[in-house]
Amino acid sequence: MSFKLKFLLSFCIFLIMSCVSEKPSGYKNGMVVSAKIEASKAGIDILKQGGNAFDAMIATDLALSVVYPNAGNLGGGGFLVYRLNDSSHGSLDYREKSPGKSTSSMYLDVDGNEIEGLSTSGALLLVFQALLLVFLKFMTGLLPSP
């Protein structure tokens, strides 16, 4: 048997053996995966309290904004494609766009100068738009209010 064939056979056996594993440990009714274990644990805690996958997603995203802020969790936009357990499905488009009543001067004073910090804090901040949309559409109502 040639060296290449022996190497290939050994590599295939190694690959197959490395894929065999024990049953994964964790929460039995769901799984949360993220870039940081702390954020994933926040999502798992929500599932354990009776929340659904959307509740866990929001908790994980908020936790990621603390433990992995460079990921741009709160200010980013995107799409959410979902399928519910009753087989209904849909999508949410939360790309970065201003609400319908936004104006080009909403962050300016009467002289047309930028109001420092108004676009990054306060009631006119738009970064939670996606999380709020998901929360209002899919919240379970099982978790107590803070």
Contacts in CASP RR format, 6 or more apart in sequence:
PFRMAT RR
TARGET T0000
AUTHOR 0000-0000-0000
METHOD contacts of the structure
MODEL  1
MSFKLKFLLSFCIFLIMSCVSEKPSGYKNGMVVSAKIEASKAGIDILKQG
GNAFDAMIATDLALSVVYPNAGNLGGGGFLVYRLNDSSHGSLDYREKSPG
KSTSSMYLDVDGNEIEGLSTSGALLLVFQALLLVFLKFMTGLLPSP
26 44 0 8 1.000
27 44 0 8 1.000
27 47 0 8 1.000
27 48 0 8 1.000
29 47 0 8 1.000
30 44 0 8 1.000
30 47 0 8 1.000
30 53 0 8 1.000
32 40 0 8 1.000
32 41 0 8 1.000
32 43 0 8 1.000
32 44 0 8 1.000
32 47 0 8 1.000
32 56 0 8 1.000
32 60 0 8 1.000
33 40 0 8 1.000
34 40 0 8 1.000
34 60 0 8 1.000
34 63 0 8 1.000
34 64 0 8 1.000
35 64 0 8 1.000
35 68 0 8 1.000
35 71 0 8 1.000
36 63 0 8 1.000
36 64 0 8 1.000
36 67 0 8 1.000
36 68 0 8 1.000
38 63 0 8 1.000
38 67 0 8 1.000
39 60 0 8 1.000
39 61 0 8 1.000
39 63 0 8 1.000
39 64 0 8 1.000
39 67 0 8 1.000
39 68 0 8 1.000
40 60 0 8 1.000
42 59 0 8 1.000
42 60 0 8 1.000
42 62 0 8 1.000
42 63 0 8 1.000
43 56 0 8 1.000
43 57 0 8 1.000
43 59 0 8 1.000
43 60 0 8 1.000
43 63 0 8 1.000
44 56 0 8 1.000
45 59 0 8 1.000
46 55 0 8 1.000
46 56 0 8 1.000
46 59 0 8 1.000
46 143 0 8 1.000
47 53 0 8 1.000
47 55 0 8 1.000
47 56 0 8 1.000
49 142 0 8 1.000
49 143 0 8 1.000
50 140 0 8 1.000
50 142 0 8 1.000
50 143 0 8 1.000
51 140 0 8 1.000
51 142 0 8 1.000
51 143 0 8 1.000
52 138 0 8 1.000
52 140 0 8 1.000
52 142 0 8 1.000
54 82 0 8 1.000
54 134 0 8 1.000
54 135 0 8 1.000
54 137 0 8 1.000
54 138 0 8 1.000
54 139 0 8 1.000
54 140 0 8 1.000
55 138 0 8 1.000
55 139 0 8 1.000
55 140 0 8 1.000
55 142 0 8 1.000
55 143 0 8 1.000
57 134 0 8 1.000
58 131 0 8 1.000
58 134 0 8 1.000
58 135 0 8 1.000
61 73 0 8 1.000
61 74 0 8 1.000
61 131 0 8 1.000
62 73 0 8 1.000
62 74 0 8 1.000
62 131 0 8 1.000
64 71 0 8 1.000
64 73 0 8 1.000
65 71 0 8 1.000
65 72 0 8 1.000
65 73 0 8 1.000
65 74 0 8 1.000
74 127 0 8 1.000
74 128 0 8 1.000
74 131 0 8 1.000
75 96 0 8 1.000
75 127 0 8 1.000
76 96 0 8 1.000
76 127 0 8 1.000
76 130 0 8 1.000
77 94 0 8 1.000
77 95 0 8 1.000
77 96 0 8 1.000
77 130 0 8 1.000
78 93 0 8 1.000
78 94 0 8 1.000
78 95 0 8 1.000
78 130 0 8 1.000
79 91 0 8 1.000
79 92 0 8 1.000
79 93 0 8 1.000
79 94 0 8 1.000
79 95 0 8 1.000
80 91 0 8 1.000
80 92 0 8 1.000
80 94 0 8 1.000
80 130 0 8 1.000
80 134 0 8 1.000
81 89 0 8 1.000
81 90 0 8 1.000
81 91 0 8 1.000
82 89 0 8 1.000
82 90 0 8 1.000
82 91 0 8 1.000
82 92 0 8 1.000
83 89 0 8 1.000
83 90 0 8 1.000
92 130 0 8 1.000
92 133 0 8 1.000
92 134 0 8 1.000
92 137 0 8 1.000
94 129 0 8 1.000
94 130 0 8 1.000
94 133 0 8 1.000
98 126 0 8 1.000
99 126 0 8 1.000
99 129 0 8 1.000
105 112 0 8 1.000
106 124 0 8 1.000
107 114 0 8 1.000
107 115 0 8 1.000
107 118 0 8 1.000
107 119 0 8 1.000
107 124 0 8 1.000
108 114 0 8 1.000
108 115 0 8 1.000
109 115 0 8 1.000
118 124 0 8 1.000
119 125 0 8 1.000
END
